[in-house]
Amino acid sequence: MDKNIQDLLNQPAEQRYNYLINQVKQHQQIWILADDVGAVMFNSEQEDCIGIWPDEAMAQLWCTDDWDHCKPMPITIDKWLKDWIPGLEEDEVSILVMPDSNDEGVVVEPWELAERLK
């Protein structure tokens, strides 16, 4: 694994969240994991979540073991804000930001992420 990615994943969850916001604003896309059925869901403290990453390489790290059939999928920021945020809100799905190797990361509501990205 790239040392920069490893260093980033070792940062506290809040710092990873801030990094993601900056990268998404700069590159105008978010990465999720998807399989043949759709977006991969995580469960965090009785909440359904969708995991998000700032780039393909970080999302790709999760495509192992139980998720080796998954692929990173980019979503433009415009599409994310217009289509995904309302859909996640409607389905009561939270967002897990850049989970680390222990599946830990900041969990935010879709509207909270949308506010940070505007």
Buried (B, 14 or more C-beta within 10 A) or exposed (E): EEEEBEEBBEBEBEEBBBBBBEBBEEBEBBBBBBEEEEBBEBEBEEBBBBBBBBBEBBBBBBBEEEEEEBBBBBBEBEEBBEEBBEEBBEEEBBBBBBBBEEEBBBBBBBEEBBEEBE
